[in-house]
Amino acid sequence: MEGPVALGWTRWRECEDEYTYGNIRRLLDSAIQAGIYPGDIPVDAMAQVMTGMVTHAGVALAEAPAGQRRKLCRDLHTAIQRLLEGWRSSAR
């Protein structure tokens, strides 16, 4: 939660690009090579969307009351999994 304040917005975005976006981009590339997603998907755009999902999910968990985090974590996992499955099935 304090990352953007402590690092400054520019440095925060650089870290997010390097770690979150970069890892997601590599995962998507691997999924394409494994035949999970077709090679013509807009990888950069998908990686940006997924980065937003992961980042916002983390913020939602950090801000949730402790007693609600376990359920929220399961719900977020289900939501992200279904989105990814939908992207996969719509690509066929």
C-alpha positions in Angstrom: 0.0 0.0 0.0 2.9 2.4 0.7 4.8 1.5 -2.4 3.8 4.4 -4.6 4.3 6.8 -1.7 7.6 5.4 -0.6 9.1 4.9 -4.1 7.3 7.7 -6.0 4.9 7.0 -8.8 7.5 6.7 -11.5 9.7 4.2 -9.7 6.6 2.3 -8.5 5.5 1.9 -12.2 9.0 0.8 -13.2 9.0 -1.9 -10.5 5.5 -3.0 -11.5 6.6 -3.1 -15.2 9.7 -5.1 -14.4 8.3 -7.6 -12.0 4.5 -8.0 -12.4 4.1 -7.1 -16.1 7.4 -8.8 -17.0 6.5 -12.0 -15.3 3.0 -12.1 -16.7 4.4 -11.3 -20.2 6.8 -14.3 -19.8 3.9 -16.5 -18.6 1.8 -15.6 -21.6 4.7 -16.2 -24.0 5.1 -19.7 -22.4 1.4 -20.4 -22.6 1.5 -19.5 -26.3 4.5 -21.8 -26.9 2.6 -24.6 -25.0 -0.4 -24.1 -27.3 -2.7 -22.8 -24.5 -3.2 -19.5 -26.3 -2.8 -19.0 -30.0 0.1 -17.0 -31.3 -2.0 -14.2 -32.6 -3.3 -12.9 -29.3 -2.4 -9.3 -28.4 0.2 -10.3 -25.8 1.2 -6.8 -24.6 -2.4 -5.8 -24.1 -3.3 -9.0 -22.3 -0.3 -8.6 -20.1 -1.4 -5.1 -19.2 -4.9 -6.2 -18.4 -3.6 -9.1 -16.3 -1.2 -6.8 -14.5 -4.1 -4.6 -13.5 -6.1 -7.6 -12.3 -3.2 -8.9 -10.2 -2.4 -5.5 -8.8 -5.9 -4.6 -7.9 -6.5 -8.0 -6.4 -3.6 -7.4 -4.1 -4.9 -4.0 -3.1 -8.3 -5.5 -2.4 -6.8 -8.2 -0.2 -4.6 -5.6 1.6 -7.6 -3.4 2.4 -10.0 -6.2 3.3 -10.8 -6.8 7.0 -8.7 -9.8 8.3 -11.8 -11.9 8.8 -12.8 -11.6 5.1 -9.5 -12.1 3.4 -9.7 -15.9 3.1 -13.0 -15.8 1.3 -11.9 -12.8 -0.8 -8.8 -14.7 -1.8 -10.9 -17.7 -3.0 -13.3 -15.4 -4.8 -10.5 -13.5 -6.6 -8.8 -16.8 -7.6 -12.1 -18.0 -9.0 -12.7 -14.8 -10.9 -9.2 -14.6 -12.4 -9.3 -18.3 -13.3 -12.6 -17.9 -15.1 -11.4 -14.9 -17.0 -8.3 -16.8 -18.2 -10.4 -19.8 -19.1 -12.7 -17.5 -21.1 -9.8 -15.9 -22.9 -8.5 -19.4 -23.7 -11.8 -20.7 -25.0 -12.6 -17.6 -27.0 -9.2 -18.0 -28.8 -10.2 -21.3 -30.3 
